[in-house]
Amino acid sequence: MAVLDEIKRGVPSHVQADVSARPRATNMEMRERMSGNLCRCGAYSNIAEAMEEVAGVTPAGRRA
């Protein structure tokens, strides 16, 4: 998935407080990277949860 690939490659986003730091696969980070590409009506929550599972992080953003 492109969102996780960007995070893995260290591509910064608008939600990072420090754009020189490596991004983390947090819910907020993944939602930012999906913005403008998907309808937010109900799909975001399920997609974000699935990406967290694939990335191996807990909902709080910590690695499982």
N, C-alpha and C positions, 0 to 999 in steps of 0.2 A: 504494500500500500504506500502511495506517494507521501502521505503525511508522516508515517513512521520513518520512511527513508530520509526525508528532509531532516527530521530530528536526529537520526543516527549520524547523518553527515555533518551536523552542527550548523545548519542554516538558521540564522537568527529570525525572530518574529517580532511583531509589535507588542506582544504581551510580556516579553522578557524585560525585567528591570535592568539587567546588565547584558547588552547585546554581545559583549565580548566573551561571556560565559557560555559553556555548552548548554543547549536547550535540554529540558527534561520532558519526558512523555507524560505530562500532567493533563488532566481533563481540560483545563483552561487553554493550555498550549494546543492541544489537538482540536478543540473547538475553533480557536483562532485560525488555524491552518485550513479548516474546512469551510470557513465563512466565505460566502459568495459562491460556493460550489454546490451546495445542497439546500433543500428546503428545510427550514428550521421547525416546521409545524409539529413534528413528532419524531423525526428520524434521528436527530442529533444525539439524544440520550442513549439510544440503543447502539448507535455506531460508535460513540465515544467509549461506552462500556466494552464493546468488542475490541476496540483498539487497545484499551488498557490491558485487557486479557492477553492479547497478542504481544504487547510490549512487556508483559510481566510486571506490571505495576499495580499497586492497590489504588482504590479511589482517591486516597490522600496523596498519591503521587510517589509513594515509596516503592522501591523494587520488592517484589514478592519473594 
